[in-house]
Each structure stands twice: as structure tokens, then as C-alpha cells.
Amino acid sequence: MASGEFSDFNYTALDGLKLHARIYGEVNMDTWPAVCLPGLTRNARDFHELALYLSSKAKSPRKVVAFDYRGRGQSDYDPDIGHYNVGVEAGDVLAGLSALGIEQAAFIGTSRGGLIIHVLGALKPAVLRAIVLNDIGPAIEAEGLAHIRSYLDRAPKPKTFAEAAAAQRRVHGADFPTLTDADWARMVAAICRETDAGWVPDFDPALVDTLAGVDFNKPLPDLWPQFDALAAMPLLVVRGANSKLLSAATLDEMRRRHPGMEAIIVEGQGHAPFLETGVLPDKIAAFLDQVENQVKQK
């Protein structure tokens, strides 16, 4: 395995685009694999520490697959930005799982990744065994999405790694007062890449254009019907206490519609909580173990 931690997996989307994922852990583990789906502009590196924990340090280690969507990380950019949508990206994930021979898995989705999980539930519900949604639900707050577009539009151009970390702290620090210097450094290593011009976001710049036509003065489309279709699915929701994207009211409505849902509120973090921090790796591993054990005992 590359660096003794993960291997790179390259595959081809249905439309011929070359895509990438990271694989952690042994191929033939007897536990369910965990599939990690990142946020809008994030990539597989976002899950590195959590993937290491789930694949090698947890009580019941499991194979972990973390995807780079098209236009992110090591996946090819798409010349048609209209393909940067959750429907196409859900199809890409299914193509990757098929190439890997994975028929069922637990899914962990941060932000955009959680929306893709909702779509997977409509396209191929049998692939889902358990779900962890990180600061995302079927209803998105316009304020939160507007905040994302705002900082993407005004993305700084730091020359050094230290400048990049300082820039992230300036933009997000108010929502993440509990993060350490090491946390900010990990964030930059995950979402940026070094070029001759400095540290730049590791995604297709055209991706920002997909938010250009959103009217934040109107309610955003929701996925409540798709969420309701997941009512029998074991579900854990992680919400940042300072989140602008997943409201407390939406979380309460999710609980009402899905009485078996578990939830964790992460104090001192906003959108989206760093899943490798605090007790989150252990809580996520314990949730997956509990669900899997219940199924196996039936």
C-alpha cells in the first residue's frame, strides 16, 4: 500500500472521464466497507485521519474507500461544468463501487457527500447498509450556502503553507474556535495543493460557477422525499453547533421523521465538523459496529 497507509484506485466514469479514489485497509475484511464522500470542493484527503482510524485502529477494522469527485483531487476536470451535480457524481460513485466489486457498504457523507447519499438511496438503495451524515440534511440553509459561495469567490492566494493556514483560520475561525494549529494545518494539506504560484484549492475553478445562478433570497430545493425513503436505514447525524448549513430545526425534523436516528452535536465547530477530532472517530466506529452486529445477529 502506498506509504503503508492507502493505495490509489483509478477508474473510468460512464462518460469516459478518469476518476480517482483512495483505498485504506485490507481488501477482504469481514466487516462492511465504509465509503467516504467529501464536500463540494473537498476531496479524498479530507477523510485521511478518519480512514486510518476506521481501517487500522478501530475495534473492528474495515476497508475504507474515499472518493475524489470529478473536478476534485486526482480526478480529471470535466470540460462540461454542467456535469458537476449530485446526480452525475452519484453515478460516478456507483461506477467506482462496481469497479471495486462493492455491492453494499456503510456511507459517510460530508455536506455535498450527504446529498449524494440521498440520491444513492433513490438510485440504488440496496447499496446502503448504514449512513453517517456530517452536517447535512435534506434541507439546506440559504445562509450557509451563501457563505460557502462568498469565501469561494474571495479565495485568497497564499504563497506559503503558513499563509494558507492563516487564511483558513481568518475565514472559518469564528465558527471553529476550538481548532488547534495542527487542525488548521491538516485542513490546508487536505484541501490545497502546492504550485509554482503558491497554495491553491485542489479543485476545478469552474466548480465555483455552478453556484452562480443560485438565488439565496428564495428557499432552496429540499430532499425530504428522498430522506423519508431512508426511514428504515440506520442513521447517525453529526452537526456542528455553529453550523450555518444544517439548522437545529432541520435536525429536529429529521429526528421526528426518523425516530431511530442518532445525533452528535459538536461544540466549537461549524460547517462541517472535522470528523477526525475529539471523540468522533470512536463514535462513528462504534455506530458502524453496533449496526453491523445487529444485522449479523438476526
Summary of the structure (lengths in Angstrom):
residues: 298
radius of gyration: 18.0
end to end distance: 35.2
largest distance: 57.1
contacts: 998
relative contact order: 0.16
helix: 42%
strand: 19%
